[in-house]
């Protein structure tokens, strides 16, 4: 799946090098077309990974680098199309190609969804409350302070520490 953008980036690199050596406008336009095709195929790869995971895949290092390469390609294409100068392509596209090759060598681009944990308890234990504001309805999540009973207490590992405001709080399970 990641090989199609890699092949297109490599073909664009060859075309940009040929254009840099001979300054032929037809070769320059074909190099730009190949880079647009590479960026478009890269867009589809990122879109397919997004549909698989459920969010833009930027959680892992290789997927973040892949997204960076895609944004760099789009930025260079914008600069090239607004200035009509293709000479920089021979310097930018090798960077794109080498980084895409490094990402293609590591197939773990799609991170697995993780569960969110807050204060040692999962968000599934949190109570929800709907709030209606002037902008719409929002759901608020609140996690209980003490796992044993509701109250103003800290876990025993934080004994003697001060709360966010005010006097020291008692450990969980301690009597008042």
C-alpha positions in Angstrom: 0.0 0.0 0.0 2.9 2.4 0.8 4.8 1.3 -2.3 2.7 3.2 -4.8 3.6 6.7 -3.3 7.2 5.5 -3.0 7.4 4.6 -6.7 5.7 7.8 -7.7 8.0 9.9 -5.5 11.0 8.1 -7.1 9.7 8.7 -10.6 9.2 12.4 -9.8 12.8 12.5 -8.5 14.2 11.1 -11.7 12.0 13.6 -13.7 13.1 16.6 -11.6 16.8 15.6 -12.0 16.3 15.3 -15.7 14.6 18.7 -15.8 17.4 20.3 -13.6 20.0 19.0 -16.0 18.3 20.0 -19.3 15.7 22.6 -18.5 13.1 21.0 -20.7 9.7 22.4 -20.0 7.9 19.2 -21.0 10.0 17.2 -18.6 9.4 19.8 -15.8 5.6 19.6 -16.3 5.8 15.8 -16.2 7.8 15.9 -13.0 5.2 18.1 -11.4 2.4 15.8 -12.6 4.3 12.8 -11.1 4.7 14.7 -7.8 0.9 15.5 -7.8 0.1 11.9 -8.5 2.5 10.8 -5.6 0.9 13.3 -3.2 -2.6 12.2 -4.3 -1.8 8.5 -3.7 -0.2 9.4 -0.4 -3.5 11.2 0.5 -5.4 8.0 -0.3 -3.0 6.0 1.9 -3.5 8.4 4.8 -7.2 8.4 4.2 -7.4 4.6 4.3 -5.4 4.5 7.5 -7.7 7.1 9.0 -10.8 5.0 8.2 -9.1 2.0 9.7 -8.1 3.6 13.0 -10.9 6.1 13.3 -8.7 9.2 13.6 -5.8 10.8 11.6 -2.9 8.4 12.2 -0.3 10.6 13.8 0.1 8.8 17.1 3.1 6.7 16.0 6.5 8.0 14.9 6.4 6.5 11.4 2.8 7.7 10.8 3.6 11.2 12.0 6.7 11.2 9.7 4.5 10.0 6.8 2.0 12.8 7.4 4.9 15.3 7.6 6.2 14.1 4.2 2.7 14.5 2.7 2.4 18.0 4.1 5.9 18.9 2.8 5.0 17.6 -0.7 1.8 19.7 -0.7 3.7 22.7 0.5 6.3 22.3 -2.2 3.6 21.8 -4.8 2.0 25.1 -3.7 5.2 27.0 -3.9 6.0 25.5 -7.3 2.6 26.3 -8.8 2.6 29.8 -7.5 6.1 30.7 -8.6 6.4 28.4 -11.7 10.0 27.5 -10.6 10.8 23.8 -10.7 14.5 23.9 -10.0 14.0 23.3 -6.2 12.3 20.0 -6.9 15.6 18.2 -7.4 16.5 19.2 -3.8 13.1 18.6 -2.1 11.9 15.4 -3.8 15.0 13.3 -2.7 14.1 14.3 0.9 10.5 13.2 0.4 11.6 9.9 -1.3 14.1 8.9 1.3 11.7 9.6 4.2 8.9 7.7 2.4 11.3 4.8 1.8 12.2 4.7 5.5 8.5 4.7 6.4 7.8 1.9 3.9 10.5 -0.2 5.5 8.6 0.0 8.9 5.1 -1.4 8.2 3.7 -0.5 11.7 2.2 2.7 10.4 -1.3 2.2 11.9 -1.4 2.4 15.7 -3.9 0.4 17.6 -6.6 2.3 19.4 -5.8 2.8 23.1 -8.1 3.1 26.1 -8.0 6.4 27.9 -7.2 6.2 31.6 -7.6 9.0 34.0 -6.3 8.9 37.6 -6.0 5.1 37.6 -9.6 4.6 36.6 -11.0 4.2 33.1 -13.3 6.8 31.6 -16.1 4.1 31.6 -16.4 4.5 35.3 -17.0 8.2 35.0 -20.4 9.7 35.5 -21.8 11.8 32.6 -23.9 14.9 32.8 -25.4 16.8 29.9 -25.0 20.6 30.0 -26.9 23.0 27.9 -25.1 26.2 27.1 -25.8 28.9 24.7 -23.7 27.1 22.1 -25.3 23.7 22.3 -25.5 20.6 24.4 -22.2 19.2 25.8 -21.5 16.1 27.8 -19.3 16.6 30.9 -17.3 13.7 32.3 -16.4 13.6 36.0 -14.4 10.9 37.6 -15.1 10.2 41.3 -12.5 11.4 43.7 -12.3 8.3 45.9 -12.8 4.8 44.6 -14.3 3.6 47.9 -16.8 6.3 48.6 -17.4 9.8 47.4 -15.7 12.5 49.4 -12.8 14.7 49.7 -9.9 12.3 49.8 -6.7 11.3 48.0 -5.3 7.8 47.4 -2.9 6.5 50.2 0.1 7.1 48.0 -0.5 10.9 48.2 -0.8 11.0 52.0 0.0 14.4 53.5 -0.1 16.3 50.3 -2.2 19.4 49.9 -5.2 19.5 47.7 -5.7 21.9 44.8 -6.8 24.6 47.3 -6.9 24.5 51.0 -5.9 22.2 53.9 -4.3 18.8 53.5 -6.7 16.0 52.5 -7.1 12.7 54.3 -6.2 9.5 52.6 -8.9 7.3 51.1 -10.8 5.3 53.7 -9.6 7.4 56.6 -12.4 8.5 59.0 -13.2 12.2 59.5 
